[in-house]
Amino acid sequence: MTHYNDKILEYTPEWISTNQLIEKMHGNKTLILENIKSLESDGYLVMKQEGNKKFYKRDDNGDSEIGFSSIITMMEWNQNVELDEIKRLNTIGLYELTNDGKELLDHIQDQVDRAYMVMVRMNYQAKLRVITQKIADERTKRLQQHIDKIMTALISKYSNDLIKNYFQNHVTRLEFKI
């Protein structure tokens, strides 16, 4: 899946209509709309509606401790699903990923992307002084430990090149433009 998240967030420091945003992006309209909805549901964008037009703006407010805890709770729930799947699957493939193996790695990649997105957002908020750098660093450490736990479980059970190749080919570069 093509990710437009960084560009969407770059273009939304102020209110912008959906059509204007899609026009600026010069990409696949369906994928852009999916990414907008995902960013909105994850709390990175706020939406307001005027008539039949929707407008979006990047949410630059810092997450409260309760808000961050709810993010971690959801990530831990997903991680438990992934750990159960790692226990269940004997293999993810020898020379080619099995369907179950690809589904597992896709799910893990989505969660890793989400964790990195939260890290980037926190560092951005620390630069804006919405949260302190200390809070951003503590939360980043917690998210990195979360990522490390699932990756360690994955690599310890399936030590093969399929994992390495999959993750090398599915890396997303995320950054907020200030």
KEVO-728210 format. One record per residue: chain; y negated, z, x negated of N, C-alpha, C in turn. Coordinates in nm, 2 decimals. Atoms other than C-alpha are relative to their C-alpha. Example, Ala and Ser with C-alpha at 12.3 -4.5 7.8 and 13.67 -1.06 7.14 Angstrom:
// KEVO-728210
<"A" <0.12 0.00 -0.09> <0.45 0.78 -1.23> <-0.12 0.00 -0.09>>
<"A" <0.11 0.00 0.09> <0.11 0.71 -1.37> <-0.11 0.08 0.08>>
END
This chain:
// KEVO-728210
<"A" <0.12 0.00 -0.08> <0.00 0.00 0.00> <-0.12 0.00 -0.09>>
<"A" <0.12 0.01 0.08> <-0.34 -0.09 -0.13> <-0.09 0.12 0.04>>
<"A" <0.08 -0.12 -0.03> <-0.57 0.21 -0.15> <-0.15 -0.04 -0.03>>
<"A" <0.14 0.03 0.00> <-0.94 0.17 -0.08> <-0.08 0.13 0.00>>
<"A" <0.07 -0.13 -0.01> <-1.02 0.54 -0.08> <-0.12 0.02 -0.09>>
<"A" <0.11 -0.02 0.09> <-1.24 0.55 -0.39> <-0.12 -0.08 0.04>>
<"A" <0.11 0.09 -0.04> <-1.45 0.26 -0.27> <-0.06 0.05 0.13>>
<"A" <0.05 -0.05 -0.13> <-1.48 0.40 0.09> <-0.09 0.12 -0.03>>
<"A" <0.07 -0.12 0.03> <-1.60 0.73 -0.05> <-0.13 -0.04 -0.08>>
<"A" <0.12 0.04 0.08> <-1.84 0.55 -0.29> <-0.11 -0.05 0.10>>
<"A" <0.09 0.07 -0.09> <-2.00 0.36 0.00> <-0.05 0.09 0.12>>
<"A" <0.03 -0.08 -0.12> <-2.03 0.66 0.24> <-0.08 0.13 -0.03>>
<"A" <0.08 -0.13 0.02> <-2.29 0.91 0.09> <-0.09 0.02 0.12>>
<"A" <0.09 0.00 -0.12> <-2.50 0.82 0.40> <0.08 -0.06 0.11>>
<"A" <-0.06 0.06 -0.11> <-2.40 0.72 0.75> <0.01 -0.15 -0.01>>
<"A" <-0.01 0.15 0.00> <-2.26 0.36 0.77> <0.10 -0.03 0.11>>
<"A" <-0.09 0.05 -0.10> <-2.10 0.17 1.05> <0.13 -0.05 -0.05>>
<"A" <-0.13 0.05 0.04> <-1.73 0.07 1.04> <-0.02 -0.15 -0.05>>
<"A" <0.01 0.14 0.04> <-1.83 -0.30 1.03> <-0.08 -0.02 -0.13>>
<"A" <0.08 0.01 0.13> <-2.09 -0.25 0.75> <0.09 0.04 -0.11>>
<"A" <-0.09 -0.05 0.11> <-1.83 -0.06 0.55> <0.10 -0.10 -0.03>>
<"A" <-0.11 0.10 0.03> <-1.56 -0.32 0.59> <-0.07 -0.12 -0.07>>
<"A" <0.07 0.12 0.06> <-1.82 -0.60 0.50> <-0.02 0.03 -0.15>>
<"A" <0.03 -0.04 0.14> <-1.91 -0.41 0.18> <0.13 0.00 -0.08>>
<"A" <-0.12 -0.02 0.07> <-1.55 -0.36 0.09> <0.07 -0.13 -0.05>>
<"A" <-0.06 0.13 0.03> <-1.44 -0.73 0.09> <0.15 0.01 -0.03>>
<"A" <-0.14 -0.01 0.01> <-1.08 -0.65 0.15> <0.07 -0.02 0.13>>
<"A" <-0.08 0.01 -0.12> <-0.80 -0.63 0.40> <-0.05 0.10 0.11>>
<"A" <0.06 -0.09 -0.10> <-0.96 -0.50 0.72> <0.10 0.10 0.06>>
<"A" <-0.10 -0.10 -0.05> <-0.64 -0.34 0.85> <0.03 0.11 -0.09>>
<"A" <-0.03 -0.11 0.10> <-0.57 -0.15 0.53> <-0.13 0.08 -0.02>>
<"A" <0.12 -0.08 0.02> <-0.94 -0.05 0.50> <-0.01 0.10 0.12>>
<"A" <0.00 -0.09 -0.12> <-0.92 0.09 0.86> <0.10 0.11 -0.01>>
<"A" <-0.10 -0.10 0.02> <-0.60 0.27 0.78> <-0.05 0.11 -0.10>>
<"A" <0.05 -0.09 0.10> <-0.76 0.43 0.47> <-0.12 0.08 0.06>>
<"A" <0.11 -0.08 -0.06> <-1.07 0.53 0.67> <0.06 0.11 0.09>>
<"A" <-0.07 -0.10 -0.09> <-0.85 0.70 0.94> <0.06 0.11 -0.08>>
<"A" <-0.07 -0.10 0.09> <-0.65 0.87 0.66> <-0.11 0.10 -0.06>>
<"A" <0.11 -0.09 0.06> <-0.97 1.00 0.49> <-0.06 0.09 0.10>>
<"A" <0.06 -0.08 -0.11> <-1.11 1.12 0.82> <0.10 0.11 0.04>>
<"A" <-0.09 -0.10 -0.04> <-0.79 1.30 0.91> <0.02 0.11 -0.11>>
<"A" <-0.01 -0.09 0.12> <-0.78 1.46 0.56> <-0.13 0.08 -0.02>>
<"A" <0.13 -0.07 0.01> <-1.14 1.58 0.60> <-0.10 -0.05 -0.10>>
<"A" <0.09 0.05 0.11> <-1.30 1.36 0.34> <-0.12 -0.08 0.07>>
<"A" <0.10 0.07 -0.07> <-1.50 1.16 0.60> <-0.03 0.07 0.13>>
<"A" <0.04 -0.04 -0.13> <-1.69 1.27 0.91> <-0.04 -0.12 0.08>>
<"A" <0.03 0.12 -0.08> <-1.73 1.03 1.20> <-0.09 0.04 0.12>>
<"A" <0.08 -0.02 -0.12> <-1.99 1.01 1.47> <0.00 -0.14 0.08>>
<"A" <-0.01 0.12 -0.08> <-1.99 0.76 1.76> <-0.13 -0.01 0.08>>
<"A" <0.12 0.03 -0.08> <-2.30 0.60 1.91> <0.03 -0.12 0.08>>
<"A" <-0.05 0.11 -0.09> <-2.21 0.39 2.21> <0.14 -0.04 -0.04>>
<"A" <-0.14 0.04 0.04> <-1.91 0.19 2.10> <0.01 -0.02 -0.15>>
<"A" <-0.01 0.01 0.15> <-1.99 0.20 1.73> <0.03 0.13 -0.06>>
<"A" <-0.03 -0.12 0.07> <-1.84 0.44 1.49> <-0.07 0.00 -0.14>>
<"A" <0.07 -0.01 0.13> <-2.03 0.56 1.18> <0.08 0.11 -0.08>>
<"A" <-0.07 -0.09 0.09> <-1.88 0.74 0.88> <-0.09 0.04 -0.11>>
<"A" <0.08 -0.05 0.11> <-2.02 0.96 0.61> <0.10 0.09 -0.07>>
<"A" <-0.08 -0.08 0.08> <-1.85 1.13 0.32> <-0.04 0.15 0.02>>
<"A" <0.02 -0.15 -0.02> <-1.81 1.51 0.38> <-0.01 0.06 -0.14>>
<"A" <0.02 -0.06 0.13> <-1.96 1.67 0.07> <0.00 0.15 0.00>>
<"A" <0.00 -0.15 -0.01> <-1.92 2.03 0.19> <0.13 0.04 -0.07>>
<"A" <-0.12 -0.05 0.06> <-1.68 2.24 -0.01> <0.09 0.06 0.09>>
<"A" <-0.10 -0.06 -0.08> <-1.36 2.36 0.13> <0.00 0.15 -0.02>>
<"A" <-0.01 -0.15 0.00> <-1.35 2.73 0.22> <0.13 0.04 -0.06>>
<"A" <-0.13 -0.05 0.05> <-1.07 2.94 0.08> <0.11 -0.02 0.11>>
<"A" <-0.09 0.02 -0.12> <-0.91 2.92 0.43> <0.04 -0.15 0.01>>
<"A" <-0.02 0.15 -0.01> <-0.95 2.54 0.43> <0.09 -0.05 -0.11>>
<"A" <-0.08 0.03 0.12> <-0.80 2.51 0.08> <0.14 0.05 0.02>>
<"A" <-0.14 -0.06 -0.03> <-0.51 2.74 0.18> <0.07 -0.09 0.10>>
<"A" <-0.07 0.08 -0.10> <-0.43 2.52 0.48> <0.04 -0.14 -0.06>>
<"A" <-0.04 0.12 0.07> <-0.43 2.21 0.25> <0.13 0.03 -0.08>>
<"A" <-0.12 -0.04 0.08> <-0.18 2.39 0.02> <0.12 0.03 0.09>>
<"A" <-0.11 -0.03 -0.09> <0.03 2.51 0.31> <0.07 -0.13 0.05>>
<"A" <-0.06 0.13 -0.04> <0.07 2.15 0.43> <0.07 -0.07 -0.11>>
<"A" <-0.07 0.06 0.12> <0.15 2.03 0.08> <0.13 0.07 -0.03>>
<"A" <-0.12 -0.07 0.03> <0.41 2.30 0.04> <0.11 -0.03 0.10>>
<"A" <-0.09 0.04 -0.10> <0.57 2.21 0.37> <0.06 -0.14 -0.04>>
<"A" <-0.04 0.14 0.04> <0.59 1.84 0.25> <0.09 0.02 -0.12>>
<"A" <-0.08 -0.02 0.13> <0.72 1.96 -0.09> <0.14 0.05 0.04>>
<"A" <-0.13 -0.05 -0.04> <1.00 2.16 0.08> <0.09 -0.11 0.06>>
<"A" <-0.08 0.12 -0.05> <1.11 1.84 0.27> <0.05 -0.08 -0.12>>
<"A" <-0.04 0.08 0.11> <1.11 1.65 -0.06> <0.11 0.07 -0.08>>
<"A" <-0.10 -0.08 0.07> <1.31 1.93 -0.24> <0.13 -0.01 0.07>>
<"A" <-0.13 0.01 -0.08> <1.57 1.93 0.04> <0.06 -0.14 -0.02>>
<"A" <-0.04 0.14 0.01> <1.59 1.55 0.01> <0.06 -0.02 -0.14>>
<"A" <-0.05 0.01 0.14> <1.64 1.57 -0.37> <0.14 0.07 -0.01>>
<"A" <-0.13 -0.06 0.00> <1.93 1.82 -0.31> <0.10 -0.08 0.07>>
<"A" <-0.09 0.08 -0.08> <2.08 1.59 -0.05> <0.05 -0.12 -0.07>>
<"A" <-0.03 0.13 0.06> <2.07 1.27 -0.24> <0.07 0.02 -0.14>>
<"A" <-0.07 0.00 0.13> <2.33 1.23 -0.52> <-0.06 -0.09 -0.10>>
<"A" <0.06 0.10 0.09> <2.16 0.93 -0.66> <-0.12 -0.07 0.07>>
<"A" <0.10 0.09 -0.06> <1.85 0.72 -0.60> <0.02 -0.14 -0.04>>
<"A" <-0.04 0.13 0.04> <2.01 0.42 -0.76> <0.03 0.00 -0.15>>
<"A" <-0.03 0.01 0.14> <2.15 0.30 -1.09> <-0.09 -0.10 -0.07>>
<"A" <0.09 0.11 0.05> <1.97 -0.03 -1.16> <-0.11 -0.04 0.09>>
<"A" <0.10 0.03 -0.11> <1.77 -0.06 -0.84> <0.00 0.12 0.09>>
<"A" <0.02 -0.12 -0.09> <1.63 0.21 -0.61> <0.08 -0.03 0.13>>
<"A" <-0.06 0.01 -0.14> <1.84 0.27 -0.29> <-0.12 0.01 0.10>>
<"A" <0.10 -0.02 -0.11> <1.65 0.27 0.04> <-0.05 0.14 0.01>>
<"A" <0.03 -0.14 -0.01> <1.67 0.65 0.05> <-0.08 0.04 -0.13>>
<"A" <0.08 -0.03 0.12> <1.55 0.67 -0.31> <-0.14 -0.05 0.00>>
<"A" <0.14 0.05 -0.01> <1.25 0.45 -0.25> <-0.08 0.08 0.10>>
<"A" <0.07 -0.08 -0.10> <1.16 0.64 0.06> <-0.04 0.14 -0.06>>
<"A" <0.03 -0.13 0.06> <1.18 0.97 -0.13> <-0.12 -0.02 -0.10>>
<"A" <0.10 0.02 0.10> <0.97 0.84 -0.42> <-0.13 -0.04 0.06>>
<"A" <0.12 0.04 -0.07> <0.72 0.68 -0.18> <-0.07 0.13 0.06>>
<"A" <0.05 -0.12 -0.06> <0.68 1.02 0.00> <-0.06 0.09 -0.11>>
<"A" <0.05 -0.08 0.12> <0.64 1.20 -0.34> <-0.13 -0.06 -0.05>>
<"A" <0.12 0.07 0.05> <0.38 0.94 -0.45> <-0.11 0.03 0.09>>
<"A" <0.11 -0.03 -0.10> <0.18 0.99 -0.13> <-0.05 0.14 -0.02>>
<"A" <0.04 -0.14 0.02> <0.18 1.37 -0.19> <-0.08 0.02 -0.13>>
<"A" <0.07 -0.01 0.13> <0.08 1.33 -0.56> <-0.14 -0.06 0.02>>
<"A" <0.13 0.06 -0.03> <-0.20 1.09 -0.45> <-0.09 0.09 0.07>>
<"A" <0.08 -0.09 -0.08> <-0.32 1.34 -0.20> <-0.05 0.12 -0.08>>
<"A" <0.04 -0.12 0.09> <-0.32 1.63 -0.45> <-0.10 -0.05 -0.10>>
<"A" <0.10 0.05 0.09> <-0.51 1.42 -0.70> <-0.13 -0.03 0.07>>
<"A" <0.12 0.02 -0.08> <-0.76 1.32 -0.43> <-0.07 0.13 0.02>>
<"A" <0.06 -0.13 -0.02> <-0.82 1.69 -0.36> <-0.06 0.05 -0.13>>
<"A" <0.06 -0.04 0.13> <-0.87 1.75 -0.73> <-0.13 -0.07 -0.04>>
<"A" <0.12 0.08 0.03> <-1.12 1.47 -0.77> <-0.11 0.05 0.09>>
<"A" <0.10 -0.05 -0.09> <-1.30 1.59 -0.46> <-0.06 0.14 -0.04>>
<"A" <0.05 -0.13 0.04> <-1.32 1.95 -0.59> <-0.09 -0.01 -0.13>>
<"A" <0.09 0.02 0.12> <-1.46 1.83 -0.93> <-0.13 -0.06 0.04>>
<"A" <0.12 0.06 -0.05> <-1.71 1.62 -0.75> <-0.09 0.11 0.07>>
<"A" <0.07 -0.11 -0.07> <-1.81 1.92 -0.53> <-0.06 0.10 -0.11>>
<"A" <0.05 -0.09 0.11> <-1.84 2.13 -0.85> <-0.12 -0.06 -0.07>>
<"A" <0.12 0.07 0.06> <-2.08 1.87 -1.00> <-0.12 0.01 0.09>>
<"A" <0.11 -0.01 -0.10> <-2.29 1.89 -0.68> <-0.04 0.15 0.02>>
<"A" <0.02 -0.14 -0.01> <-2.27 2.27 -0.71> <0.03 0.06 0.14>>
<"A" <-0.04 -0.05 -0.13> <-2.12 2.30 -0.36> <0.11 0.11 -0.01>>
<"A" <-0.09 -0.11 0.03> <-1.84 2.51 -0.51> <-0.02 0.02 -0.15>>
<"A" <0.02 -0.02 0.15> <-1.83 2.67 -0.86> <0.11 -0.07 -0.08>>
<"A" <-0.09 0.07 0.09> <-1.66 2.51 -1.15> <0.13 0.09 -0.01>>
<"A" <-0.11 -0.09 0.01> <-1.44 2.82 -1.17> <0.10 -0.02 0.11>>
<"A" <-0.09 0.02 -0.12> <-1.31 2.77 -0.82> <0.07 -0.13 0.00>>
<"A" <-0.06 0.13 0.01> <-1.26 2.40 -0.88> <0.12 0.00 -0.10>>
<"A" <-0.10 -0.01 0.11> <-1.06 2.48 -1.20> <0.12 0.08 0.05>>
<"A" <-0.12 -0.08 -0.06> <-0.84 2.75 -1.02> <0.08 -0.09 0.10>>
<"A" <-0.06 0.08 -0.11> <-0.77 2.51 -0.73> <0.08 -0.12 -0.07>>
<"A" <-0.07 0.11 0.07> <-0.69 2.22 -0.97> <0.13 0.05 -0.07>>
<"A" <-0.12 -0.05 0.06> <-0.45 2.44 -1.16> <0.11 0.02 0.10>>
<"A" <-0.10 -0.03 -0.10> <-0.27 2.54 -0.84> <0.06 -0.14 0.05>>
<"A" <-0.05 0.13 -0.04> <-0.25 2.17 -0.73> <0.09 -0.06 -0.11>>
<"A" <-0.08 0.05 0.11> <-0.12 2.07 -1.08> <0.14 0.07 0.00>>
<"A" <-0.13 -0.07 -0.01> <0.15 2.34 -1.05> <0.09 -0.05 0.11>>
<"A" <-0.07 0.05 -0.12> <0.24 2.20 -0.71> <0.07 -0.14 -0.04>>
<"A" <-0.05 0.13 0.05> <0.28 1.85 -0.86> <0.11 0.01 -0.10>>
<"A" <-0.10 -0.02 0.11> <0.47 1.97 -1.16> <0.13 0.05 0.06>>
<"A" <-0.12 -0.06 -0.06> <0.72 2.16 -0.94> <0.09 -0.11 0.05>>
<"A" <-0.08 0.11 -0.06> <0.83 1.85 -0.75> <0.04 -0.10 -0.10>>
<"A" <-0.03 0.10 0.10> <0.82 1.62 -1.05> <0.12 0.06 -0.09>>
<"A" <-0.11 -0.06 0.08> <1.04 1.87 -1.25> <0.13 -0.01 0.07>>
<"A" <-0.12 0.00 -0.08> <1.29 1.89 -0.97> <0.06 -0.15 0.00>>
<"A" <-0.04 0.14 0.00> <1.30 1.51 -0.95> <0.06 -0.05 -0.13>>
<"A" <-0.05 0.05 0.13> <1.34 1.44 -1.32> <0.12 0.08 -0.04>>
<"A" <-0.11 -0.08 0.04> <1.59 1.72 -1.37> <0.13 -0.05 0.07>>
<"A" <-0.12 0.05 -0.07> <1.83 1.57 -1.11> <0.02 -0.15 -0.03>>
<"A" <-0.02 0.15 0.02> <1.77 1.19 -1.16> <-0.07 -0.04 -0.13>>
<"A" <0.06 0.03 0.13> <1.71 1.14 -1.53> <0.03 -0.15 -0.03>>
<"A" <-0.02 0.14 0.03> <1.68 0.76 -1.53> <-0.13 -0.07 0.00>>
<"A" <0.13 0.08 0.01> <1.43 0.48 -1.59> <-0.06 -0.04 0.13>>
<"A" <0.05 0.04 -0.13> <1.40 0.40 -1.22> <-0.12 0.09 0.04>>
<"A" <0.11 -0.09 -0.04> <1.17 0.71 -1.17> <-0.12 -0.04 -0.09>>
<"A" <0.11 0.03 0.09> <0.96 0.62 -1.48> <-0.06 -0.13 0.04>>
<"A" <0.06 0.13 -0.04> <0.92 0.26 -1.37> <-0.07 0.01 0.13>>
<"A" <0.06 -0.01 -0.13> <0.84 0.35 -1.01> <-0.14 0.06 -0.02>>
<"A" <0.13 -0.06 0.00> <0.56 0.59 -1.10> <-0.10 -0.07 -0.10>>
<"A" <0.09 0.08 0.08> <0.42 0.37 -1.38> <-0.06 -0.11 0.08>>
<"A" <0.05 0.12 -0.08> <0.38 0.09 -1.12> <-0.07 0.05 0.12>>
<"A" <0.06 -0.04 -0.12> <0.24 0.31 -0.85> <-0.11 0.11 -0.02>>
<"A" <0.11 -0.10 0.04> <-0.05 0.50 -1.02> <-0.13 -0.05 0.07>>
<"A" <0.13 0.03 -0.06> <-0.38 0.52 -0.83> <-0.11 0.07 -0.08>>
<"A" <0.12 -0.06 0.07> <-0.71 0.57 -1.01> <-0.10 0.05 0.10>>
<"A" <0.09 -0.06 -0.09> <-0.93 0.80 -0.81> <-0.12 0.06 -0.06>>
<"A" <0.12 -0.07 0.05> <-1.29 0.90 -0.88> <-0.11 -0.02 0.10>>
<"A" <0.12 0.01 -0.09> <-1.60 0.97 -0.68> <-0.11 -0.05 -0.08>>
<"A" <0.12 0.05 0.07> <-1.91 0.77 -0.78> <-0.11 0.09 0.05>>
<"A" <0.11 -0.09 -0.04> <-2.21 1.00 -0.78> <-0.13 -0.08 -0.03>>
END
